[in-house]
């Protein structure tokens, strides 16, 4: 299998009138900027002035550590009371109060044509999971976003500040693991048509040295599902007088880049498989003991089903590093996922998953082995999980 080489050839890339910018990582992987996503976060920032908050977008917080968020708000603030923004704010409040998240919005927007065009990106476009419950609100929101994109000349803003977006892409592209996606495909025994990664300098994150956010949307195409990723900046920057003065762009963070560009894409390999076992997993919610629940809540993990998803995704990250012979990276990921994120069942799952790795003739894919993992988790007891929690929570992983 060929390695995934990062080809940062900016002379071959173009910045269209839409402000679109894209870097080809390999034949089947790109990283770029999506005008729909940037438009959404510009509008969300304006809407928060009336609805108060949306995830990490909070009225009154100083976002000067994020240049595009800060200067974008200043640039577009004159539209705050525009009927398009008022309409969008009302829709966003309904979605927020229903879901508490904006992930389904990003999923929907990536499945739409890039503004100012309208309509689904592919004729086969269908909305999945939570988005199905919002079949009226999401099209209405997208219509408002598109109108804002045209009225406020978002394309002009993106084009004027294309050097900032180019700098941000240069920062993140240099740190993406070259062999990550072939390795993921090999370990899971599954391939996707391609991978689309996007940065969003306009995505607000609250101040803090360990503050960043990523999503793993799925694009539905005639060729099959296309795993995607949308990620915020992860470095706090000192405020400059204007955007052209920046020489750092908030994405120069190797540890975060290598983690999140694998983690979010890995969800596309795991989440759809676990959906088939959702009822069965939720029936074991007694395993989500109070200690684990209280600790993981700060990470956005609030139920046993999500806890299982996150454990299995992070398990895969570690074992893929092991399969590549990168023991140092595997140890780093254990320290991160077990010691810092308190996914304390990983040691038990690592021991179990070796059965899959040693018997690929019997279990050619992760999907074929998943029933064994589900059964293993089902047979755990609250006491076993509590013992694991007491052993590993907030402790550095001790090497044998």
Secondary structure, 3 states (H helix, E strand, C coil): CCCCCCCCCHHHCCCCCCCCEEEEEECCEEEEECHHHHHHHHHHHHHHHHHCEECCEECCCCCCCCHHHHHHHHHHHHHCCCHHHHHHHHHHHHHHHHHCCCHHHHHHHHCECCCCCCCECCCCCCCCHHHHHHCCHHHHHHHHHHHHHHHCCHHHHHHHCHHHHHHHHHHHHCCCCCCHHHHHHHHHCCCCCCEEEEECCCCCCCCCCCCCCEECCEEEECCEEEEEEEECCCCCCCCCCCHHHCCCCCCCCHHHHHHHHHHHHHHHHHHHHHHHHHHHHHCCHHHCCHHHHHHHHHHCCCCHHHHHHHHHHHHHHHHHHHHCCCHHHHHHHHHHHHHHCCCCCHHHHHHHHHHHHHCCCCCCCHHHHHHHHHHHHHCCCHHHHHHHHHHHCCCCCCCC
